[in-house]
Structure formats: structure tokens, C-alpha cells
Amino acid sequence: MFTKLRSDGRRIWQLLSSIKTGVILLIVVVIVSAAGTLILQRPITDPDEMQRAYSPQMLRFLDIAGLTDVYHAWWFVLLLVLVSVSIVAASIQRFPNAWRYFSRPYKSPDDAFRKALATQKQFPIPDEETGLVAAERALRKGHFRPERVVGAERMSLFAERNRLSEMAVYIVHASLLLIFLGGIIDGLFGWRGSVTLVRGQQVSDVVLPQGSRRQLPFTLRCDGAGQENYTDGTPKRWWSKLAVLENGREISRKEIVVNDPLVYRGVRFYQASYGMNGQVDKLLLTATPQSAATAPREIALGLDQTVDLDTNVSVRLARFIPDFVVRDGQIYTRSQEPANPAVQLLVSSKQSGKTTEVWLPEISGFSRNQDSPYAFEPRDLQMAYFTGLQVSHEPGQWAVWSGCLLMGLGLAAAFYLVHTRLWVVPVRDARGQLVLWIGGVANKNQPVFEERFAALTQDIQSELKELSKTRPEARMEVHSAALAGD
């Protein structure tokens, strides 16, 4: 039993650590993430728009499958966990060899290595020290840091550049793990919702995609909202003035626009929409007494607001209908646009205790305008506007952004850093002649490396000539070695 479990565990481990498994899972994550951008998501999309875009059966299926809130669906979180486990397994299986290669570079090439190396060159030198000094000078000019390696038989040089390039793949792996960790945290503990406010309104909860409500640890107040237009009348930007309250005290205030949210205690409020809500904000009227005892006066009314016209009479705006129509003895509205507005005023007399129903405009069968002690003339109608906010709490975003930054560094190292290694060894050739063997290898962009390798060998030969000019005995040895080589 134990042997079978061990065998099954090994097979599962091999499956998870397979590069093929990791690539397939990454492709699935990409496809699902793309679906999350193509399918309308809650609560970002208005419910009416969702119903217009999909049939009731399709919308029900998408909701059940979690496709209308992909990034918080349980199966998406599980998929991220599987990808993360696969990356960890693949890294654990391959990292020890990569670390040994990174931490203990091969510095003393033996005969077999020198013969097998594809990029190499050798030429005669008068003595080992002169050859090594010339190579050191040329390497330093090429921005290398040559290191002298003392071997059992001889001294050699080793130089390399951009060793970090060999670990770039693991930097990318770590960045993916950070990004997926952020996605898992957001999927488990994050949420998104929406809230609609009018000027002066306060809320302490938001509506989640499933229709439930989530309580906020503070109160949000809207102090104003508006829309700026271009000269042709098209919207230029929406803005909202928001304030955060805690225990009745104002803590923070900000005017938000699209892509510039208010952030407080990890909760972000984004500007999402703006428009008329079909309600009246302020109605300006001229109230004229039926008896000419007093002069007309200007008044301003909000919905359900009462204003005293004199010591005995008051008026209240009881009802506003933006686009009224009379049908079957009832008053209805055809739309929320103020195309054909009507208002109901209730004029009350304290002395008689009588309340008179006044309609503007006068609607036959409903109005009692002639019984009112005041006549009313509308002067201006100011509609109430709502601001729509998207609300999100994403506690894993620090991991996502850290992962994106780390991935940029890893990809830059992988694509732009070339790990170059060079060896310089004074050896005896087949005829017993002392030569300077130079070999090198690069982990990418081999044609460019070969060009630079050829230039480096020419620089070493130039340094040898310079040394021979300053040391006469070396000059004679170089000359003799060249003749012997011919």
C-alpha cells in the first residue's frame, strides 16, 4: 500500500513538474482571463446592459458558471493554485543544477573541453606571463574582469559577464508566483461592488454582483458630481466630490475622475457613470397670492420640502413626474427624461386645516388649482443627477504589481543580458610550441558573440606586439616562435 502511494505520488509530482503541464495550465489561464475581458462582468456592467446583451437563459448560465465574475470564481482560484504548484515543482526539480552552474562556474578547462568548444583560437606566445598579461589588458578594455586561476600544471585566465542571465528564468518564475498569489488573495478575500449616489447622500454599504450588500467600515458622502462637455456637447469627463466619514467626523476628501479613484483603507472608489436619475433637485417657482394683499415671492423647492408662504399657508413639493401621461384615470411616467414634466404641490392652510392639490401644469380631473390661496408659475427646473461608482477591495494587488515589476526585470535580463564566458590558457600545441589558447561561449546571440570574439583575439595580438616593443627579449622570442610556427 505504501509502495503504491509512493509510486502514485511520484507520478503526480512528475506530471506537475513537467514543462508541458505548466505551459498548458498557463495557456488555460490566459484563455480564461481573455474570456473575463470579453464577457461582460458584474458589477462593472450595468444590470440593464447585461440583460440587453444576453438572453435570460444565457445570463443564468454565465452567472452559475461564474463567468460574469471570473476573477472571483472558485474554479479560477483553483486554476491559479494549480499553475503555482506546477511552477514551484518545475523550479524545485531544475533549480539545484542551475544554482550549481551559477554559483560555481567552470573556470579551468581541461583538454576535452578545449577540443569540443566551438569558438576558439590560438597563436604563439614567447612565454606564459607575456601571453596572460596581454590577454588581461585586452579583456579589461572589453569591460571584462579577468581572474587568474592557478591550476595544477599551469596558470590560466577566466572572465565572464552577465552571469545573472542564467537565473533570469527563475526570476520570471518568481514574478509569476507573485502575480498568481495576488490573484488568489483577491479571489478569496477581495470583492467588487457598486454604489449610486446623489448630491448630499451618504452610504455605508455597497451592492455586490449577486445583489447582496457589503457593509463598509466607514461612511461615504457625495458632495457633488458633474459632467464636463466638449464644444460639440459630447461628454469630456465625469467627476465626483467624495468625502469619507468615520464616527461622524470627516476623515478624507477627494474629487475623483475616471482612472483617478479615491482610496481609503484598501477600498477603491472609481468614477464609472453619471446621469439624471429622473428626480428633481430644485424647482424654482413664483408664488402669487390670489388676493393682492401681498406681493409675489420667489421660492425654491426640493422633493418633499416644505416652504412657508406666509404665517398661515405653506407649500410642499409632493411629487415629480418627468414625462407624464394620463391613462385609465391614473398619472404615469413614460420615461425618466424630463420631456413632459409635471409636479404636484400640496398647499396647506394652518387656519382651516385644508390641503389643496395643485398640479403644474394643470391636469384636468386632478388639479384643484383654483381652490389654492396662491397661484404658482414655474420659473426653472433643475434635475437631480446621480454618480455611479465602482467599488473594489483588492488586498492582493501589492503582490500583482510587485510581480509585474519583477517580471519586467526578469524578462529584461533574459532578453538583453548575454552570459559570456572566456578562458585563456597557455598550452603546448601538437608540435610542442607554446601557444595562447582562447575560447569562449555565449548563451544566446551566437553570431554577434563570434564577431566580438574575433575582435578580442585581435586585441590580444595587438597587446602582444606592444609588449614585444617594450621588452626586446620578448620581441625576439615572439619572432622565433612565429618562424617556428611557419
C-alpha positions as a printed NumPy array, in Angstrom:
array([[  0.   ,   0.   ,   0.   ],
       [  2.772,   2.4  ,   0.948],
       [  4.704,   1.49 ,  -2.21 ],
       [  1.663,   2.209,  -4.39 ],
       [  1.04 ,   5.56 ,  -2.719],
       [  4.691,   6.456,  -3.163],
       [  4.544,   5.476,  -6.827],
       [  1.354,   7.486,  -7.408],
       [  2.863,  10.493,  -5.611],
       [  5.953,  10.284,  -7.82 ],
       [  3.816,  10.202, -10.969],
       [  1.771,  13.202,  -9.794],
       [  4.985,  15.071,  -8.949],
       [  6.439,  14.309, -12.388],
       [  3.221,  15.46 , -14.017],
       [  3.156,  18.735, -12.078],
       [  6.862,  19.428, -12.636],
       [  6.582,  18.825, -16.378],
       [  7.167,  21.869, -18.547],
       [  4.336,  20.69 , -20.792],
       [  1.89 ,  20.728, -17.855],
       [  2.956,  24.227, -16.822],
       [  2.607,  25.58 , -20.363],
       [ -0.856,  24.034, -20.794],
       [ -2.061,  25.468, -17.49 ],
       [ -0.66 ,  28.902, -18.371],
       [ -2.484,  28.796, -21.713],
       [ -5.73 ,  27.93 , -19.905],
       [ -5.221,  30.858, -17.503],
       [ -4.65 ,  33.205, -20.44 ],
       [ -7.775,  31.944, -22.244],
       [ -9.942,  32.28 , -19.128],
       [ -8.546,  35.753, -18.414],
       [ -9.328,  36.767, -22.002],
       [-12.869,  35.456, -21.529],
       [-13.118,  37.679, -18.456],
       [-12.427,  40.702, -20.651],
       [-14.791,  39.64 , -23.473],
       [-17.76 ,  38.57 , -21.324],
       [-19.496,  41.427, -19.508],
       [-18.55 ,  41.351, -15.853],
       [-20.531,  42.215, -12.763],
       [-20.685,  44.762, -11.149],
       [-18.779,  46.804, -13.714],
       [-21.58 ,  46.4  , -16.24 ],
       [-24.995,  47.907, -15.602],
       [-27.64 ,  45.192, -14.961],
       [-29.873,  46.558, -17.728],
       [-26.985,  46.324, -20.175],
       [-26.352,  42.728, -19.095],
       [-29.973,  41.853, -19.792],
       [-29.828,  43.544, -23.189],
       [-26.607,  41.74 , -24.135],
       [-27.632,  38.193, -23.147],
       [-30.815,  36.193, -23.164],
       [-32.227,  35.216, -19.738],
       [-31.105,  31.586, -20.221],
       [-27.57 ,  32.575, -21.278],
       [-27.247,  35.106, -18.451],
       [-28.367,  32.492, -15.93 ],
       [-25.785,  30.038, -17.286],
       [-22.994,  32.631, -17.168],
       [-23.88 ,  33.54 , -13.583],
       [-23.969,  29.904, -12.436],
       [-20.655,  29.162, -14.161],
       [-19.062,  32.22 , -12.589],
       [-18.218,  33.701, -15.988],
       [-19.767,  37.068, -15.097],
       [-17.279,  37.411, -12.219],
       [-14.383,  35.312, -13.492],
       [-11.616,  36.584, -11.237],
       [-13.527,  35.745,  -8.046],
       [-14.838,  32.352,  -9.2  ],
       [-13.722,  29.355,  -7.095],
       [-12.527,  27.409, -10.136],
       [-10.357,  30.337, -11.281],
       [ -8.698,  30.471,  -7.859],
       [ -8.146,  26.69 ,  -8.059],
       [ -6.614,  27.099, -11.524],
       [ -4.187,  29.717, -10.201],
       [ -3.233,  27.382,  -7.349],
       [ -2.52 ,  24.546,  -9.829],
       [ -0.355,  26.778, -12.013],
       [  1.552,  27.999,  -8.965],
       [  2.162,  24.434,  -7.744],
       [  3.356,  23.439, -11.227],
       [  5.82 ,  26.361, -11.361],
       [  7.138,  25.536,  -7.875],
       [  7.524,  21.836,  -8.755],
       [  9.336,  22.586, -12.022],
       [ 11.632,  25.054, -10.288],
       [ 12.457,  22.668,  -7.424],
       [ 13.324,  19.906,  -9.851],
       [ 15.625,  22.036, -12.027],
       [ 16.938,  24.735,  -9.712],
       [ 19.731,  22.738,  -7.948],
       [ 21.614,  22.137, -11.214],
       [ 21.079,  25.744, -12.304],
       [ 22.326,  27.028,  -8.947],
       [ 25.458,  24.899,  -9.102],
       [ 26.124,  26.228, -12.588],
       [ 25.528,  29.792, -11.35 ],
       [ 27.409,  29.641,  -8.051],
       [ 30.367,  27.513,  -9.154],
       [ 31.348,  28.5  , -12.683],
       [ 33.703,  26.239, -14.623],
       [ 36.995,  28.14 , -14.638],
       [ 39.742,  25.628, -15.569],
       [ 39.006,  23.964, -18.952],
       [ 40.609,  20.575, -19.486],
       [ 41.846,  19.141, -22.801],
       [ 38.49 ,  17.539, -23.688],
       [ 36.613,  20.795, -23.042],
       [ 39.073,  22.821, -25.143],
       [ 38.823,  20.427, -28.07 ],
       [ 34.994,  20.395, -28.008],
       [ 34.478,  24.149, -27.687],
       [ 33.087,  25.603, -30.922],
       [ 34.527,  29.122, -30.626],
       [ 38.279,  29.105, -30.025],
       [ 41.589,  30.373, -31.359],
       [ 45.283,  30.043, -30.541],
       [ 48.549,  31.738, -31.565],
       [ 52.196,  31.574, -30.475],
       [ 53.483,  33.488, -27.438],
       [ 57.05 ,  33.959, -26.152],
       [ 56.171,  32.925, -22.587],
       [ 53.152,  32.287, -20.369],
       [ 53.343,  35.524, -18.399],
       [ 53.52 ,  37.722, -21.517],
       [ 50.516,  35.947, -23.024],
       [ 48.478,  36.249, -19.838],
       [ 49.343,  39.941, -19.38 ],
       [ 48.364,  40.718, -22.98 ],
       [ 45.071,  38.839, -22.527],
       [ 44.338,  40.638, -19.244],
       [ 44.817,  44.037, -20.89 ],
       [ 42.58 ,  43.172, -23.82 ],
       [ 39.877,  41.742, -21.551],
       [ 39.816,  44.837, -19.371],
       [ 39.433,  47.004, -22.477],
       [ 36.446,  44.829, -23.38 ],
       [ 34.889,  45.556, -19.954],
       [ 35.666,  42.131, -18.513],
       [ 37.24 ,  41.423, -15.151],
       [ 39.781,  38.66 , -15.777],
       [ 40.543,  36.307, -12.916],
       [ 43.774,  34.358, -12.675],
       [ 43.146,  30.693, -11.956],
       [ 46.009,  28.676, -10.505],
       [ 45.906,  25.089, -11.729],
       [ 47.989,  22.011, -11.049],
       [ 50.003,  22.403, -14.285],
       [ 49.589,  25.986, -15.365],
       [ 48.013,  29.359, -14.644],
       [ 45.05 ,  30.496, -16.779],
       [ 42.511,  33.298, -17.056],
       [ 38.772,  33.193, -16.665],
       [ 36.386,  36.071, -17.376],
       [ 32.63 ,  36.293, -17.63 ],
       [ 29.895,  38.869, -17.891],
       [ 26.145,  38.894, -17.103],
       [ 26.038,  35.623, -15.15 ],
       [ 22.64 ,  36.767, -13.812],
       [ 21.192,  35.948, -17.235],
       [ 21.34 ,  32.254, -16.309],
       [ 18.94 ,  32.852, -13.401],
       [ 16.528,  35.063, -15.36 ],
       [ 14.082,  32.213, -15.912],
       [ 13.732,  31.74 , -12.149],
       [ 13.206,  35.469, -11.683],
       [ 10.335,  35.189, -14.17 ],
       [  9.036,  32.141, -12.263],
       [  9.085,  34.121,  -9.019],
       [  7.259,  37.011, -10.686],
       [  4.535,  34.664, -11.949],
       [  4.142,  33.213,  -8.469],
       [  3.737,  36.722,  -7.031],
       [  1.129,  37.635,  -9.651],
       [ -0.811,  34.416,  -9.078],
       [ -0.55 ,  34.876,  -5.307],
       [ -2.151,  38.295,  -5.697],
       [ -4.9  ,  36.767,  -7.855],
       [ -5.55 ,  34.035,  -5.285],
       [ -5.731,  36.554,  -2.421],
       [ -8.106,  38.766,  -4.424],
       [-10.23 ,  35.768,  -5.405],
       [-10.57 ,  34.607,  -1.792],
       [-10.704,  37.875,   0.13 ],
       [-11.307,  40.578,  -2.451],
       [-14.659,  41.839,  -3.695],
       [-16.176,  44.286,  -6.138],
       [-19.394,  46.214,  -5.911],
       [-21.163,  49.374,  -6.977],
       [-22.952,  52.3  ,  -5.417],
       [-25.089,  55.109,  -6.8  ],
       [-25.201,  58.478,  -5.048],
       [-26.814,  61.861,  -5.464],
       [-25.517,  65.089,  -4.025],
       [-25.674,  65.113,  -0.231],
       [-26.358,  61.387,   0.07 ],
       [-24.382,  59.154,   2.44 ],
       [-23.886,  55.395,   2.223],
       [-22.113,  52.839,   4.359],
       [-22.61 ,  49.745,   2.188],
       [-22.255,  48.702,  -1.459],
       [-24.141,  46.351,  -3.763],
       [-22.221,  43.186,  -4.734],
       [-22.641,  41.406,  -8.101],
       [-25.018,  38.791,  -6.635],
       [-27.312,  41.529,  -5.349],
       [-26.258,  41.241,  -1.712],
       [-24.826,  44.192,   0.182],
       [-21.486,  44.566,   1.924],
       [-21.01 ,  46.864,   4.886],
       [-18.178,  49.384,   4.715],
       [-16.092,  50.209,   7.799],
       [-16.809,  53.895,   7.159],
       [-19.361,  56.195,   5.534],
       [-19.05 ,  57.747,   2.093],
       [-20.708,  61.069,   1.258],
       [-21.23 ,  62.69 ,  -2.121],
       [-20.744,  66.451,  -2.002],
       [-21.305,  66.987,  -5.705],
       [-20.991,  65.483,  -9.161],
       [-20.917,  66.827, -12.658],
       [-20.085,  66.4  , -16.291],
       [-17.815,  68.485, -18.497],
       [-18.544,  68.526, -22.218],
       [-16.647,  69.3  , -25.38 ],
       [-17.785,  72.175, -27.573],
       [-19.93 ,  69.794, -29.643],
       [-21.774,  68.664, -26.498],
       [-20.213,  65.209, -26.14 ],
       [-19.066,  64.274, -22.611],
       [-15.457,  65.151, -21.808],
       [-15.21 ,  63.846, -18.257],
       [-17.269,  62.955, -15.21 ],
       [-16.267,  63.984, -11.721],
       [-17.486,  63.41 ,  -8.186],
       [-16.581,  65.136,  -4.93 ],
       [-16.45 ,  62.469,  -2.239],
       [-15.819,  62.604,   1.488],
       [-15.049,  59.784,   3.927],
       [-16.63 ,  59.926,   7.386],
       [-15.861,  57.933,  10.499],
       [-17.881,  58.369,  13.684],
       [-19.483,  61.45 ,  12.111],
       [-16.104,  63.107,  11.523],
       [-14.749,  63.874,   8.06 ],
       [-11.507,  61.956,   7.51 ],
       [-10.712,  62.382,   3.836],
       [-11.977,  64.293,   0.823],
       [-11.19 ,  63.997,  -2.868],
       [-12.579,  64.876,  -6.289],
       [-12.341,  61.745,  -8.403],
       [-12.437,  61.312, -12.159],
       [-12.085,  58.266, -14.379],
       [ -8.818,  56.395, -13.596],
       [ -8.154,  58.561, -10.521],
       [-10.003,  56.827,  -7.674],
       [-10.436,  57.605,  -4.015],
       [ -8.576,  55.005,  -1.949],
       [ -9.231,  54.596,   1.761],
       [ -8.431,  51.603,   3.976],
       [ -7.831,  49.422,   0.937],
       [-11.202,  50.244,  -0.687],
       [-11.125,  51.995,  -4.073],
       [-13.947,  54.128,  -5.459],
       [-13.812,  54.577,  -9.232],
       [-15.87 ,  57.01 , -11.277],
       [-17.986,  54.825, -13.568],
       [-21.104,  56.68 , -14.735],
       [-23.119,  59.847, -14.445],
       [-26.625,  60.86 , -15.467],
       [-30.083,  62.011, -14.498],
       [-31.974,  59.854, -12.041],
       [-35.397,  61.095, -13.049],
       [-35.858,  63.128,  -9.868],
       [-35.986,  66.855,  -9.298],
       [-33.207,  68.583,  -7.451],
       [-34.717,  72.05 ,  -7.253],
       [-37.901,  73.656,  -8.557],
       [-37.995,  77.455,  -8.757],
       [-41.488,  78.991,  -8.572],
       [-43.176,  82.331,  -8.36 ],
       [-45.946,  82.214,  -5.761],
       [-48.612,  84.933,  -6.184],
       [-51.45 ,  85.306,  -3.635],
       [-54.956,  85.122,  -5.112],
       [-55.774,  88.247,  -3.114],
       [-53.402,  91.079,  -3.965],
       [-52.705,  91.757,  -0.284],
       [-49.068,  90.705,  -0.558],
       [-46.525,  90.805,  -3.352],
       [-45.429,  87.716,  -5.31 ],
       [-42.381,  85.887,  -3.991],
       [-39.792,  83.541,  -5.439],
       [-39.405,  80.152,  -3.752],
       [-37.235,  77.079,  -4.329],
       [-38.479,  73.596,  -3.505],
       [-36.854,  70.174,  -3.371],
       [-38.78 ,  66.928,  -3.314],
       [-40.746,  66.604,  -0.029],
       [-39.532,  70.039,   1.041],
       [-41.977,  72.451,   2.679],
       [-41.763,  76.274,   2.46 ],
       [-43.936,  78.756,   4.382],
       [-45.573,  81.273,   2.029],
       [-46.918,  83.33 ,   4.922],
       [-47.838,  82.82 ,   8.543],
       [-50.857,  80.73 ,   7.578],
       [-50.024,  78.969,   4.29 ],
       [-47.228,  76.542,   3.395],
       [-46.469,  74.568,   0.249],
       [-44.76 ,  71.197,  -0.235],
       [-43.414,  69.577,  -3.383],
       [-45.059,  66.174,  -3.04 ],
       [-44.483,  64.526,  -6.389],
       [-42.46 ,  64.926,  -9.574],
       [-43.217,  63.088, -12.82 ],
       [-40.55 ,  63.644, -15.512],
       [-42.637,  62.573, -18.541],
       [-46.285,  62.349, -17.537],
       [-49.218,  60.784, -19.333],
       [-52.802,  60.24 , -18.08 ],
       [-54.177,  56.769, -18.72 ],
       [-57.163,  54.977, -17.167],
       [-57.621,  57.701, -14.599],
       [-54.016,  57.478, -13.384],
       [-50.898,  59.561, -13.954],
       [-47.873,  57.634, -15.253],
       [-44.412,  58.491, -16.477],
       [-43.235,  57.297, -19.878],
       [-39.515,  57.804, -19.235],
       [-37.025,  59.279, -16.806],
       [-36.18 ,  62.093, -19.192],
       [-37.862,  65.442, -18.385],
       [-39.647,  65.564, -21.739],
       [-43.092,  66.459, -20.365],
       [-42.637,  67.135, -16.625],
       [-45.384,  67.639, -14.081],
       [-45.222,  68.449, -10.375],
       [-47.736,  68.052,  -7.574],
       [-47.828,  70.759,  -4.914],
       [-49.723,  70.44 ,  -1.658],
       [-50.794,  73.831,  -0.323],
       [-51.815,  73.686,   3.356],
       [-53.685,  76.25 ,   5.415],
       [-52.997,  76.194,   9.147],
       [-56.131,  78.168,   9.946],
       [-58.636,  75.944,   8.127],
       [-56.548,  72.745,   8.19 ],
       [-57.339,  72.301,   4.496],
       [-54.832,  70.951,   1.966],
       [-55.223,  71.807,  -1.718],
       [-53.737,  69.702,  -4.516],
       [-52.081,  71.844,  -7.185],
       [-50.631,  70.412, -10.422],
       [-48.254,  72.217, -12.744],
       [-49.284,  72.121, -15.498],
       [-52.927,  71.882, -14.544],
       [-54.221,  68.353, -15.17 ],
       [-57.953,  68.029, -15.612],
       [-59.566,  65.754, -13.063],
       [-56.673,  66.002, -10.633],
       [-55.947,  69.684, -10.14 ],
       [-57.631,  71.945,  -7.615],
       [-55.57 ,  74.952,  -8.581],
       [-58.472,  77.399,  -8.348],
       [-59.022,  76.46 ,  -4.673],
       [-55.442,  77.343,  -3.736],
       [-54.825,  80.663,  -1.941],
       [-51.738,  81.055,  -4.136],
       [-51.149,  80.785,  -7.865],
       [-47.837,  79.245,  -8.92 ],
       [-45.761,  79.841, -12.019],
       [-42.714,  77.634, -12.711],
       [-39.507,  79.544, -13.412],
       [-36.845,  76.855, -13.62 ],
       [-36.477,  73.132, -13.158],
       [-33.149,  71.639, -12.069],
       [-32.914,  67.889, -12.35 ],
       [-31.086,  65.67 ,  -9.866],
       [-28.082,  63.764, -11.194],
       [-26.574,  60.555,  -9.893],
       [-22.968,  59.474,  -9.899],
       [-22.224,  55.792, -10.357],
       [-19.163,  54.427,  -8.569],
       [-17.422,  51.09 ,  -8.902],
       [-16.06 ,  49.902,  -5.572],
       [-13.337,  47.294,  -5.144],
       [-11.258,  45.796,  -2.376],
       [ -8.211,  44.003,  -3.796],
       [ -5.809,  43.068,  -0.985],
       [ -3.582,  41.103,  -3.365],
       [ -2.707,  43.992,  -5.642],
       [  0.62 ,  44.621,  -3.9  ],
       [  1.68 ,  41.115,  -4.949],
       [  0.403,  41.591,  -8.505],
       [  2.264,  44.869,  -9.034],
       [  5.413,  43.532,  -7.358],
       [  5.234,  40.521,  -9.655],
       [  4.819,  42.724, -12.728],
       [  7.86 ,  44.768, -11.728],
       [  9.901,  41.638, -11.053],
       [  8.791,  40.12 , -14.352],
       [  9.994,  43.21 , -16.197],
       [ 13.409,  42.804, -14.573],
       [ 13.481,  39.079, -15.311],
       [ 12.472,  39.481, -18.952],
       [ 14.991,  42.275, -19.419],
       [ 17.706,  40.004, -18.006],
       [ 16.563,  37.086, -20.154],
       [ 16.382,  39.012, -23.438],
       [ 19.039,  41.696, -23.131],
       [ 21.753,  40.186, -20.919],
       [ 24.051,  37.692, -22.636],
       [ 26.083,  35.441, -20.373],
       [ 29.544,  35.436, -21.915],
       [ 32.4  ,  33.245, -20.639],
       [ 36.021,  33.391, -21.813],
       [ 39.01 ,  31.212, -20.999],
       [ 42.641,  31.968, -21.754],
       [ 45.164,  29.133, -21.271],
       [ 48.86 ,  28.945, -22.256],
       [ 49.339,  25.405, -23.653],
       [ 51.653,  23.393, -25.863],
       [ 50.356,  22.502, -29.294],
       [ 50.935,  19.192, -31.086],
       [ 54.464,  20.276, -32.095],
       [ 55.36 ,  21.367, -28.581],
       [ 55.105,  25.06 , -29.414],
       [ 53.88 ,  27.377, -26.612],
       [ 50.601,  28.955, -27.719],
       [ 47.875,  31.006, -26.075],
       [ 44.576,  29.172, -26.353],
       [ 41.472,  31.403, -26.157],
       [ 37.962,  30.027, -26.056],
       [ 34.562,  31.424, -25.332],
       [ 30.845,  30.74 , -25.252],
       [ 27.633,  32.8  , -25.003],
       [ 24.168,  31.592, -24.024],
       [ 22.478,  33.475, -26.864],
       [ 23.072,  35.586, -29.978],
       [ 25.977,  33.448, -31.179],
       [ 26.761,  35.356, -34.447],
       [ 27.31 ,  38.626, -32.559],
       [ 29.426,  36.824, -29.965],
       [ 31.666,  35.354, -32.676],
       [ 32.266,  38.826, -34.094],
       [ 33.209,  40.155, -30.662],
       [ 35.374,  37.117, -30.006],
       [ 37.308,  37.756, -33.224],
       [ 37.808,  41.391, -32.224],
       [ 39.018,  40.317, -28.778],
       [ 41.624,  37.938, -30.203],
       [ 42.886,  40.727, -32.464],
       [ 43.179,  42.987, -29.406],
       [ 45.205,  40.327, -27.589],
       [ 47.571,  40.015, -30.557],
       [ 47.918,  43.796, -30.632],
       [ 48.781,  43.792, -26.932],
       [ 51.402,  41.099, -27.574],
       [ 53.022,  43.317, -30.198],
       [ 53.018,  46.254, -27.78 ],
       [ 54.654,  44.135, -25.106],
       [ 57.28 ,  42.913, -27.556],
       [ 58.242,  46.547, -28.298],
       [ 58.895,  47.299, -24.634],
       [ 60.699,  44.015, -23.988],
       [ 63.406,  43.266, -26.612],
       [ 63.949,  39.729, -25.412],
       [ 60.237,  39.092, -25.697],
       [ 60.264,  40.534, -29.216],
       [ 62.938,  38.031, -30.263],
       [ 61.014,  35.158, -28.68 ],
       [ 57.814,  36.145, -30.44 ],
       [ 59.651,  36.384, -33.737],
       [ 61.285,  32.983, -33.244],
       [ 58.03 ,  31.429, -32.229],
       [ 56.362,  32.822, -35.336],
       [ 59.11 ,  31.403, -37.584],
       [ 58.852,  28.044, -35.901],
       [ 55.127,  28.122, -36.401],
       [ 55.556,  28.789, -40.133]])
